[in-house]
Amino acid sequence: MRILNVEQNTDEWRELRRSKIGASDIATLMTGTDRDIYELYLEKVEGKDKFQTDAMRRGSDMESDARKWFEAETGIQFERPVGLHESQDWLIASFDGLNFELGLSLEIKCPNEVPDILETSRAWKRYYWQVQAQLAVGGHEKAVILAYSPTKQVQATITRNDDDIAKLIAQGAWFHNLIMTQTPPAYIQKREDTEAQEWAEAARVLKAQMDDLEEQWK
């Protein structure tokens, strides 16, 4: 991993993210709908602001508290680097926590309600792919996901899966090429096709109604 000299949540970091694929972007690419991927494309190419959910704002506000809690519980200290993949120079990860000596990363989530079991939560697939992307960038073997609130904390461990990393790299490379060539993803065409089908169906229904009225007036 190449450590980038950029601090998270700065204008420089935000601009960097527009031309790279981050670990959270990988989660969208691997689990999102065509519309989700199209909106991610707009964020990258047009600089469209990403909608901030309550959970995202809470995560930003509480991340430091969560990391301090985990450090106190485990005795492990973490840094917050921004890393670039050794060979895929479009793939980056902004770590909530990384201990270089132990080869352990920490991903922090602060949802509205902390689930009893992370692996069965609705967001687990997104968490999984985000962390696999971090493992790909960092080159390490293991990460901990911490779902945190001041009153409840739940953890889960994810280990590196090279087969899944190969999949996410292929998907990420495809999407990065769309950004670099400013080629919109398929959602645009699908949306246009859907709208055309909806208009055609509406016209068919209207014609049938008019035919019925014409029959009634005969």
PEKAQUI-V842415 format. One record per residue. D_LAST is the distance of its C-alpha to the last C-alpha in whole Angstrom. Layout:
D_LAST
D_LAST
This chain:
79
80
80
79
80
77
77
74
71
73
71
73
71
68
68
70
67
64
66
67
65
66
67
64
62
62
61
58
58
58
56
54
50
49
48
51
53
51
52
56
55
54
57
60
58
57
60
57
58
58
56
59
58
60
62
63
64
66
67
69
70
72
73
76
77
76
78
81
80
80
83
85
84
85
87
85
85
82
82
78
78
76
76
75
75
78
76
72
73
69
69
71
71
72
74
74
77
80
83
84
87
85
82
80
77
75
72
71
68
67
64
63
64
66
65
68
67
66
66
63
61
58
60
62
61
61
64
65
64
66
69
69
69
72
74
73
74
77
78
79
78
77
75
75
72
72
70
71
71
74
74
73
73
72
73
72
74
72
74
74
72
72
69
67
69
68
64
64
66
64
61
63
64
60
59
62
62
58
60
62
60
57
55
52
51
48
46
45
43
42
41
39
38
36
35
33
32
31
29
27
26
25
23
21
20
19
17
16
15
13
11
10
9
6
5
6
4
0
